[in-house]
Amino acid sequence: ITMADTSKVRAVAWDPSGTAALSLCPVPSTNARPSISATADEFLLDVFLSHDGTGCNAEETECLLRQLDARDDWIEEQAQSRHKKGKQSKSMITKLSMDYRAAVCECLMQLQAKQQKQQQDMSDDDNNNDNSSNSDNLELLTLSFAISHLAEIFLLPSLSSSSNFRGGLTAAAATTTKNSRLDDGPSGSLTADTIRYLRLHHSRSHALLDSPEVEELLSSDQPEYYKSSNSAIPGPFEYPYWNLILQLVKSGQLDNAWTVLTHHSACRHAEEAAMTGRPLTPEGEGFAVLRAILLSAPLPGGRGDDYCVDDAGLDDFLEEDILEREEKEARLNNGFNNSNDDEEEEENVPPENINEQYVDGVPRNGYLLWEDRPRHADRLRKLRYLRDLRKCGQPSDESEYSSPTVLPEVYQPNSAMSIFHTWQDVIKREASFPSSGSSGGFGLGGGQGGALDALFRRFPPLQQILSVLVGKVPPNIANDPSLTWSETLLMELLYSRPDISPDDISARANAIMSRKGDGRKHALDEIILSIMSGSAGQVVETMFSLCGGSSGAALPATVTSLLCNLLIDAGCISSEEASSSSVNIQTELLILAAEAILSSFSVQEQSNVGVRAAVRLLLPHAPPKR
C-alpha cells in the first residue's frame, strides 16, 4: 500500500496464525531506520479484521463442537448405510436434530448458571455492562432453542417412522420426499409434543415455582390465606395460593398442583387424622379423591411427575443407553449397582409404587399412550423407577415391576382417548359436574352429592379450577386479563381437544392469538404460526435475522447453517430451490458460518482453533472431484 508520498511505504502482512487479520506497520516519521530509542507508538501495528468476530466463550465453543460431532456421526452413518446398499430411516434426521438441540440445551444451562454466579459476584459498573451483553446472548440462544424445537415437532418425521428415505448429504435431498408428522400424522399425534413445547418456552409456571414468593407462601401455616402486597402470581382469585394452583393446572402440571394442595391446612389436618387411625372427615375423603384424580391424569405430554418425558423432549433420547447399561449392571449384581454413595443412599426416601392404581380403568402410565412409542417410553419409565429404588439402597427386580397395562408399540388415538374419557368421567361423577348434555353451569350438578362437594363448599375456587379438567373453563378464568394465548391453547389441548388433528393446531393457535390481541399479532406470533403451518423457510429466515445468524457470532451462525442443511436433507427445503436462485442460501450460510468462526476465534487469539472448526464445517460439502 503506497501513501501519497511515495517515499513512505507501509508494510502489509496477513497474520500468520490465521487469515482474518491484516497487519499494517506504522509509517516512519523520517526515512531513518527506527532505533531502540524510538517511541512506543512507532512500533504499534494497525490491525484490520476481514470480518467482525464477536468472540466465542468456552460454553459456546463446546456447543459448537458438539454439534459438529453430531453432524459428522450422522454423515458416517449415512455412508455406512450406502455402503451396505441399505436405506436410512427417516427418524435418523430427527435424532440429528435432537443432538443439535441437546448441545444448545446444555450450553443454555451452563450460561444461565454462569450468569447467576456473575450476578452474585457483580460489584462495579463494568460488570453490569458485561452482564447485559451476556443476557442478550442468552436471550438469542434461548430463542434459537425454541425455534429449532418447534421446527423439529412440525417439520421432521416421527421417531417411530417405519418408512425410509434415501439419506445423504445435500445431494440426496433431491430424491427425498417430505414426510413430517404434520403431513401424515393421525389425530392427536402432535398434541403431546406441542404441549411440552408450550410448557417449556411459553409457560410461567416453572418460574413461579422457583420464586421467593411461592417459597414464603408454602412455608406459612395457612398458605390458602397468604397475601402479598404485590403478588407476582397472576390469576382471577383473591388469594395467590389458588392462583398458583390454577397456573399449574393450566399447564397440566398436576403432580405439582397436588404438591401445593398438600400444604393446605385442611389437607394437612386430614393427613394427620389418617396417620393416627381416626376416620376421615368428608373433607379428608375429598382430598383423598382429589389426590387420586390428579396423580392418575392421562394427559398428553405427561402430568409433570419425575417419570414423564421431559418438556424439552430430550431425556429419553439422551438417557436411554445409560439407563440400559445401569440396569444390566444391576442384574449382574443382584439388583444393585456398584456405588460408593452408601451414605447418600440411606438418606433417600424410597419412591412410591408408580404403578399403584388410584382410579379404576385409568392406569398410572396412561399419559404415555399419547407418545409416538408408548411401549418404549414405558420401559424407560420403568428403568428410572428401578434406578431410584437402587439409590435408596433397595434391590431392583424387573420381575416385581408389574405394568398396569401393556401399552401399544406405536401411538393409537382410540386407546389414548378411551383412557382420557374414563378419567374425565370420574371427575364429573366425583365433582358432581353437569354431564356434557346438561345445560347447567358450573354448580354442583343438582346436588348429586359427589365426594368433592365438601371441599367445594368450603373452598369455592377449587371447584372452578377443577372444572378446567373436564374442558369447561369458567368465565372468570377465561376472561382473566392475565391469561395468555399459550395458556388458553394449553388448556384446550390438554382438556378439550387432545385428539386435535396436527394441521388444526396452527388454526386454533391463530384464532386464540387473534382473540387475545384484538385481531393483532406480534411478529414472533406470526413466526410461530408459520412454522406450525409447515414453513421451513420461515425457520431459516428467523434463525438468520432474529436469532443471531447474521451477527458474525460463531455459534448462532453455525446453528443457523447446520439447521438449514438439516432441513434440506430432510426434504423440507428443496435442494433445487436452494440453489436455483441467484444466491444459494445453503452455500451462503455455510460461508458466513465459516467466516464467523474464523473471525470470532481470531479476535480472542485462537485462530488455530477457528481454522480447524471452519474446515470441519465446510469439508463435508467439498467432496473431491472424480
Secondary structure, DSSP 8 states (H G I E B T S, - for coil): -B-SSTT-B--EEE-TT-SSEEEE----SSSS---TTS-GGGG--EEEESS------HHHHHHHHHHHHHHHHHHHHHHHHHHTT--EETHHHHHHHHHHHHHHHHHHHHHHHHHHHHHHH--SHHHHHHHHHHHHHHHHHHHHHHHHHHHHHHHS--TT---EE---SSGGGGG-----HHHH--TTTTHHHHHHHHHHHH-SHHHHHTSHHHHHHHHSS-GGG---TT----SSSSSHHHHHHHHHHHTT-HHHHHHHHTTSHHHHHHHHHHHTT----HHHHHHHHHHHHHTT---TT--S-TTS--TTS-HHHHHHHHHHHHHHHHHHTTT----S-HHHHHHS-----TT---BTTB-TTGGGGGSSSHHHHHHHHHHHHHHHHHHTT----GGG---SS---SS--HHHHHHHHHHHHHHHHHHHT---TT----SS-TTT---TTHHHHHH-HHHHHHHHHHTT---HHHHT-TT--HHHHHHHIIIII-TT--GGGHHHHHHHHHHHHTTT---HHHHHHHHHHTT-HHHHHHHHHHTSSTTTT-HHHHHHHHHHHHHHHHTTSS-HHHHHHSSS-HHHHHHHHHHHHHHHHHHTTT-HHHHHHHHHHHHGGGS----
